[in-house]
Amino acid sequence: MRLTLEEVASRLGRAIPAEYESFVRIKGIDTLHASQAAPAEICARNLEERALNESGPTSLGFVLCGRGDGDSFVLPDGVTDGLALVWSHESRGLTESAVPARELLEELASTPIPEVLLESGDYVLSRVEPASQAVLDPVTPHQLQEAARALGRLEYFDELQGENPFTREPFRIKASGLALAGREARLDLSAGALMTRNCGVDELDLVARLADYLGCFVLPTLPPSVTAKDRGRGPAA
């Protein structure tokens, strides 16, 4: 997806930090479009972080990227020293660790947006390409409930049950998605996209029908043998 800085500000309900705004205006949105510094990618990252925890890194600033360990690089609100600080998931606050924001942005600009990591045989259903930006036009729990009623063979869930492998005690976690009736296969809703789990070849026809109903792309491309209506067309314009 392509977003202007004004659209990012509107979606986030906040001003864009001068450091990032200046960088985008110098580089150009088209130049950054496929990189991790793209306005749409940065916007999606901030929306995801906010959805996970409103008191997380977005409560203290503008998130540029994660570090892969639960921490994030943030341009702190009200600070104009050109530094991106590390937000710690352990202390739940900003640390003294910092990097020059311009250097970090240059690195992000030279890094392509990665594909969503999937297990072999799994698929992602998203209204947006790349799927990392699915939160910009998200599938919602309400829409999944409507899909289950309309398509059949699908059951909506809002929690998952499991068993602690060490204590053998059962547990429940909040999670939304669709289960295929009478099967182990399911589709988990995460950050506006659906991820298939344990869907066999004979269940992909239903996955394609669901994608068409929701107006989603299916990535990677489904096998040619899947013949559901409008397969592979993606969301309507």
N, C-alpha and C positions, 0 to 999 in steps of 0.2 A: 504494500500500500504506500501511496505517496501522500505525505502530510506537510503542509507549510508550518512555519513556526507559529503563526497565528492560530492555526487549527490545533496544534499541540497545546498551546496556552489555554485554549477554550476547553479542550477535553480534560486537561488536568486541573483547570480552575485556579491557575496560578501564573505568575509572570515567569518568563524564561530567563534564567541567569544570563547576565551580559557576556560572560566568558563563552558559553555555548552558542548564544545568538550570534556573536561576532564570528565564531569559528564557522558556523553554517553559512553565513552570508558571504564569507570569503571563499569557502570551498564550493558552495552551490549545492542545492538539494539534489539535483540530478547526478552530480559527481558522487555524492554520499549515499545514493539510493540503495545500493546493494550491500552496504557496509554496516557494521555495528554502531556507527556514529550517525546513521540516518535518523531524521526526526521521528519517523514512524516507529522505528525500533526502540529508540529512547523513550518515546511516549508509552509504548506497550510495556516496557520494563517498569516504568514508574507506576502504571496502572496495576500491574501484577503485584508489585511490592505492596501497594496500598491495600489491595484486596486481601492479601495474605495477613497483613497486620497494620492497622491504621497508626499504631504507635511505633512502627518500624522506621527504616531509614527515610522514607518520604515525609515523615513528620518533622524531620530536621533539615531537609534540603532536597535537592534535585539529584536523583540517582543517575549516574553515568553508566555504570556496569557493575556486575557482581565479580567477586574474586574466585568463585568456585569452591569456597569453603564456608559459605553462609554469610560472609562479610560483603560489604559493598563500598564502592567509591562514590562519594557524594560531594556535590558543590553545596556547602552549607548556606542556609538562608542568611542574608544580611552580611555576608562576608565577600569582599571583593579583592582578596589578595592573590587570586589566580591559582589557588591550591585546591586539590580534591582530597578530602579527608576520608579515612577509612571508618565506616560504621561497623561496629562489632556486634555480632549476633549474641555474644556471650554477655557483654556488659550492657547491651541494648542502648548504646550511645556512641557518639563520635570519639575517636581516639586521636592521639597526637601524630599518628602515622599519616604522612601526606605525600602526594606526588604533584608535580606541576600539571595543572589541568590541560594545558595545551599539548603537552607531550602525550598524555593519556588519550586525548581526543585524536591525535595524529595516529596513534597505534590502533584505536578503534576504527578509524577511517580506512586503514589498510587491511582490516580483518573482515573477510566476508561473513555474512550472516550464516551461521551453521544450520544444517537441517535438524529437525527435531529427532532426537535419538529414539529409535524404536527397536524392539526385539524382532528377530527374523520372523517374517510372516504377519507382522502387525501393520496397521495402517493408522493414519491420522485424518480426521475429517475436520476441515477448517473452511470458513468463508473467506479467509484472507490468505494470500501468498505473499511472503513466506508464512508458514504456520506459527512461527514464533510471535507473530503479531495478531493472533486470533482474537485476543481480548479487545481489539479495536472494532470488531463486529462479532460479538460472541454468541455462541449457542447458549441458551439459558435453560435452567431446570424446567421452567414452565413449558418451553418449546419441546423438551424431551417428553414431558407428560402428554402433550398433544400428539406427538409422533407415535407414542406407544398406543394411544387410543385409535389413531387413524390407520396404522400399518398392521397391527396385530403381531403376534409372536414376540412381542417386546414387552418387558416389564420395567417400569421406572423404579429406581431405588435411591434412597437418600442416606444410606449408611451401609457399611460393609462389616461383616463379622469374621473373626479369625480366632486363632488360638496361639497363645504365647508358647513358643517351642521349648522354653526352659521350665516354665512353671505349669504349663498345660492349662492355664486359666483362659477362659474365653474373653474376648474384648470386642468392642465396637468402635468404629471410627466414622466420622461424618464424611460422606462422599456421595456425589451425585453421578448418575449414569443410567444406562439401560442394560438389562440382562436379557439374553435370549431365552425364552421360556423353555424350561426343561433341559437346558444346556449349561455347561460351565462358561461358555463364551459370554463376554460382556463388553460394553463400551464405557470407558471412564471419562467423565467430564473434567477437564483441567484447563484453567486459564482460557476458557472460551472455545476450546477445541475438544473433540472426542478422540480417544485412543482405543483402538480395538485390543482386546485381550483374549487369547485362546480361540479366535475365530477360525474355523476350518474353511476349506475351499467351498464346501457346500453351503456355507453361511454367508458368503460374500455377496450373493445376489441380494440378500436382505440389507447388507451394509450399503450396497449401491443404491437401493431404494430409499433407505434412510437419508443418505447423502443428498439425493435429489429432492426429497421432501424438505430438508432443512436448508437447501441451497448451498451445499458445501462442495469443495474440491475433495478428492480422495488422493492422498499421497502416501507412498508412491502409487503410480498408476495401477489400477486393478487389472487382473489378467483378461485377455481378450474373450475368454469363455464366459465372463460375467456380462449378462445381456440386459440388465435392468434399464428402464427407460432413462434416456438422456445421460447414460453413464459417461463420466469423464468430462461432461460439459462444464461443470463448476457452477457457481452461483449465477443467477440471472443478473443482468446489468441493471 
